[in-house]
Amino acid sequence: MAEANDYIKYIAGLAKLSLEDSEMQSLAADMTGIIGLMDTLRDLDTDSISATEHISKITNNMREDNPGTPFETEKIISNSKHGMENCFSIPKMID
Amino acid sequence: MDTTKLTIKEARSLLDSRKISVTELTRTYLDRIKTYDDKIDSYLSVCGESALEQASEAQKLIDSGKGEMLCGIPLSIKDNICIEGTPTTCASKMLENFVPPYTATAVNKLRAQNSVILGKVNLDEFAMGGSTENSAFKKTKNPFDTTRVPGGSSGGSAASVSASLALGSLGSDTGGSVRQPAAFCGVVGLKPTYGLVSRYGLVAFASSLDQIGPIGKTVEDCAIILDGICGQDPKDGTSLSYEAGASYASAVSGGIKDYKIGLPKEYLTEGLNSEVRNALYKSIETLERLGAKVEEFSMPSLKHAVPAYYLMSSAEASSNLSRYDGVKYGYRAENCRSFNELIGRSRAEGFGREVKRRILLGTYALASGYYDAYYKKALKLRTLISQGFDEAFSKYDVVLHPTTPETAFKLGQNTDDPLSMYLADIYTVSANIAGLPSISLPCGYDANGLPIGLSFTGKPLGEREILRAAATFEADFAPEFRVPVL
C-alpha cells in the first residue's frame, strides 16, 4: 500500500493535483482496484493489431483562411477575478 | 394542459393550429419546473425571463407562417454545453462562476429555429459518472422513484424530460451518458454517429468519444431534435461532411419487415439482471413478430470494451482538463505564493473526487513506461472493436442489446464503489469507441416499476436504420408505456 501511495503521489504531481495526505491515501485505494480492471488488458496478444487513435477518417480538414471576429478582450478577462490591464495576473514566478 | 404525454410532434400541431400559444406552452413548463423540480432537482439554472422573450419571438414567426419544426418548443440543455452569457458550470466547483463568451453550435442551431431554452440541467461533474451524484451542486432524483438515481451523466436531461419539465433536451454521450439515463428514466436517448453533431461549445471530456445527443419522450422527438442540430461545422474539424438526404424524422416509418438484427452473445453475461434479461427476450419476440429476424453472434472484443474505454477516455480527459489551472477562468485557490502552488491547489480544490480519479488514471495510462501497456493497448482494442462491428454490419442491419445491466439503483448505493459503476457501462461504451450511432428506448418495467432500456446500435451514419427499428418497436410497446407520477 505504501508503494501504491508513493506512486499515486508521483502521478498526482504529474497531473498537477496538490492532494492532502488523507485524500491521497483514499484515492490510492480506489486506484488499486481500478488499475486492476485495466490490467485485464495486459495479457491480450495485440502485437499484430494496429492502434486506432481516432475513429474519424477525416484527414486535413481544410477551410478557407478567412479572418473572423475575435472575442472581445473584456469578455474573456471577465471570467477571471484576477484580470489586470487586459492580462491575467499570477503569483510571481521568478525571484 | 396535461404535458405528461405531450410530444414535440403533438406540440407542433397544437402551436401551428393556434390551440395554444408558445407563451402558454412555455409558462406551462416553467410552472411545472417551479412546482416539481424541488422533488427532482434536474435544473441547475432556469432561464425564465429569456425563455418567455424567446417564446414571444417564436410566436411572431408562427403567426407569419415561418415557424420551423422546433419553433417554440421548450427544451433543456445539459450544463456542459455553452450558451453565451448563461453560466455553464459542468456541475463543478471549478466552473461554478464561468460564463461562456460563445454559444455551442448545437444550441445556435436550435435557436436559429427559435426553440425556447428553459434552462441548464444537472450532470455528473464534467460528464464523468453514471448517476449524476458526482454533481458538485445537487443530486438529481429519478422521477419514477425519487430515492433512486436518474443515471448519468446526462441525468438532469433525462429526468427533466421524464418528469415533463422540458419537451426535449440536449445531453452529451462519451460512454453512454445520453442512453443510460434515458433508460433509467423511461425516455428515449440517441447518441449520433461521431461527427454528425458539432462538438463546438461542448466542454471537452474525451474529444475522440464525446458527442452531443437528444433526449425525448419518443423516438420521433429525438429524430426531430437531431434534424435540428446535425450538420458539418467549420468550427469543429471532426464534424462530418455527408450527404444529408431525407430528414431523420421521416425515417421512423416503414417498419422492420426483413430487418436482420444481431445480438452479441458477449452481452448475455451473468451480470445481466434477470428482469432486464427477460425484458430483452420479450423484446426479441416482439421484433420477430413485427417481421425482423434476430440472431445471436459472437464478438469477443466486446468483453474488453470497459477497460479499453476507461483508459482512452481518462487519458483524453487528463489532457483536456489540464486547461483548468486557475489562471484564465475557473476556480482559483486563495493566497498562493507560487505559480505551481496556484495550479496544484486550484485543481485539487476545484475538482471533485471522480474527476480526480479519471485524471489520475489517464495520467497513469500516458506516463512513460506505461503508455504501451495501457493507452496503446486500449487503442488496439479500439481497432478490434471497430473491426468487429464492421463484420457485424456486413450481416445485420442493426445490433440489439440491453442499455444497462440493471435498472436505476438507490441514491448512495454505489458512491464508494467506482469499479462497479464503471463495469455497468458494458453495453454502451463500445458505440463510442467505434463512433457508432445508438439509441435507447423503454422496453419494459421491473417489479419496482422502474423502466428498462433497450438499445439499437447502427453502422456509421446508420441513424435512419436504428430510428426505424426503435420507432417500430416503440409503436408496438405504446400501450405499456408509462409516465412517472410526481
Interface residues (C-beta under 8 A of the other chain):
Chain A: I8 I11 A12 L14 A15 K16 L17 S18 L19 E20 E23 L27 D30 M31 G33 I34 I35 L37 M38 T40 L41 R42 L44 T46 I49 S50 A51 T52 E53 H54 I55 S56 I58 N61 R63 F71 E72 K75 I76 S78 N79 S80 K81 H82 F88 I90 P91 K92 M93
Chain B: N97 F98 V99 P101 Y102 Y194 G195 S208 P234 G237 T238 L240 H304 V306 P307 A308 Y310 L311 S318 S322 D325 V327 K328 Y329 G330 R332 C336 R337 S338 F339 N340 E341 L342 I343 G344 R345 R347 A348 F351 R353 K356 R357 I359 L360 L361 T363 Y364 A365 A367 A373 Y374 K376 K377 A378 L379 K380 L381 R382 T383 L384 S386 P418 L419 Y422 L423 I433 A434 G435
